[in-house]
Amino acid sequence: MLKFTKTEQQTQTNKLKLKQLLLEIERLQEESRQLFADLDICPEEFSRDVENKDNYSDEEWDTLQQEKVKLDQKLDLSLSNVRNTAQTKSAFAELYMSRNWIPMR
């Protein structure tokens, strides 16, 4: 059995998460295609109607804009939490010290 370092294990975990996310994206795309087919509307029409302020009251529009900001922040947070294993490896390589080295301040 192979022994993986912590970084390699994290890489494997990230690859698994990526595969799961891709499957989830495909499922969501299929659901959205089905929804648009059921509604007999194309995505461009839907987008144009959703982004038109005249289709909503002022209160509804403000609520939609607040929810949009929350979703954008959540996406940014999710993206910032993805680890960059190459950067981690290089950081550990820079911190490597010889066994005979005694750190002093």
C-alpha positions in Angstrom: 0.0 0.0 0.0 1.3 3.4 -0.9 1.9 6.0 1.8 0.8 9.4 0.8 2.1 12.6 2.2 -0.5 15.0 3.6 -0.2 17.2 0.5 -0.8 14.2 -1.8 -3.8 13.2 0.2 -5.2 16.7 0.0 -4.6 16.6 -3.8 -6.6 13.4 -4.0 -9.4 14.8 -1.9 -9.5 17.9 -4.1 -9.7 15.8 -7.2 -12.6 13.8 -5.8 -14.4 17.1 -4.8 -13.8 18.4 -8.3 -15.4 15.3 -9.9 -18.3 15.6 -7.5 -18.7 19.3 -8.4 -18.6 18.6 -12.1 -21.3 15.9 -11.7 -23.4 18.4 -9.7 -23.0 21.0 -12.5 -24.1 18.6 -15.1 -27.1 17.7 -13.1 -28.0 21.3 -12.6 -27.6 22.1 -16.3 -29.9 19.2 -17.2 -32.5 20.4 -14.7 -32.3 24.0 -16.1 -32.6 22.7 -19.7 -35.7 20.8 -18.6 -37.2 23.8 -16.8 -36.7 26.1 -19.8 -38.2 23.4 -22.1 -41.2 23.1 -19.7 -41.7 26.9 -19.6 -41.1 27.1 -23.3 -38.6 30.0 -22.9 -35.0 30.3 -23.9 -32.3 31.2 -21.3 -31.6 34.6 -22.9 -35.3 35.6 -22.6 -35.3 34.5 -19.0 -32.1 36.4 -18.2 -33.4 39.5 -19.9 -36.7 39.4 -18.0 -35.1 38.8 -14.6 -32.7 41.7 -15.0 -35.4 44.1 -16.1 -36.3 46.3 -13.1 -39.6 47.2 -14.6 -40.9 43.7 -14.0 -40.7 44.0 -10.2 -41.9 46.3 -7.5 -39.2 48.4 -5.8 -39.3 46.2 -2.7 -39.0 43.0 -4.8 -36.1 44.5 -6.8 -34.2 45.4 -3.6 -34.7 42.0 -2.2 -33.5 40.4 -5.5 -30.4 42.6 -5.5 -29.6 41.8 -1.9 -29.9 38.0 -2.6 -27.7 38.5 -5.6 -25.0 40.1 -3.5 -25.2 37.3 -0.9 -24.8 34.6 -3.6 -21.8 36.5 -5.1 -20.2 36.7 -1.7 -20.9 33.0 -1.0 -19.3 32.1 -4.4 -16.3 34.2 -3.7 -15.9 32.6 -0.3 -16.2 29.1 -1.8 -13.6 29.9 -4.4 -11.2 31.4 -1.9 -11.3 28.3 0.2 -10.0 26.0 -2.5 -6.5 25.0 -1.7 -3.7 25.4 -4.2 -1.6 22.4 -3.6 1.3 23.6 -5.8 1.6 26.7 -3.7 1.5 24.7 -0.5 4.2 22.4 -1.7 6.5 25.3 -2.7 5.8 27.0 0.7 6.9 23.8 2.5 9.9 23.5 0.3 11.0 27.0 1.3 10.5 26.2 5.0 12.6 23.0 4.8 15.5 23.1 7.3 18.3 20.7 7.8 18.0 18.3 10.7 21.1 19.8 12.2 19.7 23.3 12.0 18.8 24.9 15.3 16.4 27.8 14.8 17.2 30.8 17.0 15.6 34.2 17.4 
